[in-house]
Amino acid sequence: MQRLTIDLKERSYPILIGSGLLADPATFTSLTGRRAAIVSNETIAPLYLERLETTLEKVGAGTTALVLPDGEAYKNWETLNRIYDHLLAERCDRGTTVIALGGGVIGDLAGFAAATYQRGVPFVQVPTTLLAQVDSSVGGKTGINHPRGKNMIGAFWQPRLVVADTDTLNTLPDRELSAGLAEVIKYGLIRDLPFLDWLDAHMERLMARDGEALAFAIERSCANKAQVVAGDELETAKEGGRALLNLGHTFGHAIEAGAGYGVWLHGEAVAAGTLMALELSRRLGWLSAAEVERVIALFQRARLPVRGPALGVDRYLDLMGHDKKVRDGRLRLVLLRKLGEAVTYADAPPAEIRAAIEACCG
């Protein structure tokens, strides 16, 4: 087992990474004697809910569970209200710990519920997808989607514990595995060139679900995110900071909203969006064509899309205008000065942004 710590002073918490963690009572000793409300979905609950309930019983934690429909299309007010209804019906109080058992959608929904139920209750993340293990479960971002934009309504609410059991990846569909690799590759692109080189050398091992390779990639990704979040927890830095974790996300969120939530997986949209960001970086003279082609080839080996849907440039720009990184009416994009070095940039010429989108769509 690997153990990392998100250093946020009094809100610091551990990330546990390893095999068999869900079945090990030692993983959940911090919940001894507490009550836990587990939120999961129809895909994950049949696989892992009973295992988690049994383990929690062994540490004396009483449980109640809510199983929600699966998919990004359900990350909305209606589903969030189902969580509140369940917590109230079960008379959950401020000492109840909400546990998210699932991927990023469940983590965001359960986390937002925990942040707002009775003005905040303890929260634990048990991510079961690669994307959630390396990204969404770490850092405290929670929320729901709005028809005009992804994750536009939410709160920062740090978990008390993150448990990434790598055994859950054995049941992950191939498409979901690839989607998670988009976020893994992101860390190499924005701040960890040696990790990008490692991914280039070991992508086939990851695609084959080699346990050692996956554990290393998860640990390295979480370590990168932990360092960024510790330095800019609430994403308030005027330059750089936590916003750099959003490479490809401004374009990618436009893809998700424009295509309809759930049509493109988040990681798929991020992959296509990342290549738009890299194409714009190339047009600004920061990356070479060969460097962009290297990343395209890496995404292709991960079986990720390298072109976005043909929504039309104006539609992309309209959706991107709702991005959370817009400041004073100016769109700040995360771009690459070079491989391994990301920047936030608000001065890209509109014509070049349009050209980058056009070059990477359809």
Steps between C-alpha positions, in 0.01 A plus 500: 500500500613851415401787729506863393386806694321807371661771715226749583591558865194418712319362194783266399403145410656176373466337159538122522593315179526123473342162447233356733435821693120471484507169687753609764349640822826683568417728207198642680602516864431875498130409466494269803172542685365757254200488272562499124268581211635335185405652165563281196347425159330212320825391334733502800266399783454139384878462481629668816225629731462182705878471537523855635203454734654180641832672561336796671302264723830352617608841632164557664367752250127488434407547135218612277528498122349682203542367147458755221477465122835501321624768264596864452143578393392451864745749649226754564269657761247217484755232586661719766161541664463122513810492719356765733169310515684182598711667767191659652291183480779307675530775764866554425650763727813716485709209627411283201777447246396505135700247294518526121543154346536541125651717232522873457127562468424326830794674667384843386136440593568342840766758578268790422230340714750459785610863464146631529300252710451659843767750387766234463564141610812280476576351161707203374587424137522138381565546127451196277610637160848596391389855423354545846802341669750733332294819485145567615521328840799713604483869578151569629315621191135395508198600296237442238453600138276768354366482144718801416820368652670211677565519876360851520327441836694355787732549795851430620466227763804294589456130581638355822643200313548375143519123442619397153471120488671399177304172495192697391672571168470130411130553425545834326388502133777563248347832396500622863862392545600706197302798628696488825830493312418842352529651849814296572670633186396851601733498801797423280407778260448775755781445752675162491694435180678190643155351566398578141810315381408207728149493353647493151706198598228313690165580337452142381546371856231741621263398223559135597408591862838405640450545874844637576484752216150616595596542866802710401295718265231558763754584772696737273182672381368545855838629619495763226147606581570505874784746450289729281197495729711566810629817337166634373211316665218730385643580155548867582851550359499771234750308290563129485410318820218249509356627172786323321331169581234604248711447188255411225200543728368829362474349152401162646215631711364670188505162327312333788234769518468543125476130421268432795624384840595134490551471125873564542671374814677774691845359425418468131395865485811603693719312252349678199505829691864453594596467136315825425704665776822354359410610147446853630833481685662399171339793321640732766849366428543315828485139378634339186285296263708195596418549869129522425523187286675320786203570730249404232677166462495445878124567516444266209693224678268559796204462260383854562335731246734755346233714332196670648144486365397744227290728719602810306757751622239753612331236715833405658576862579154562645531201734859590592376845601332338801827350622590562864839638398342800327609814687365847423364370173836358392545130435809358669621186329748247631769459234852353483812715474676169447432137580497475879431871558145637496386862533169683526471744211235761425659668197460240226372676185135404435585410141759249620256346750249457219764350273610252769144381552441467125824301458403248767131435433291285274 
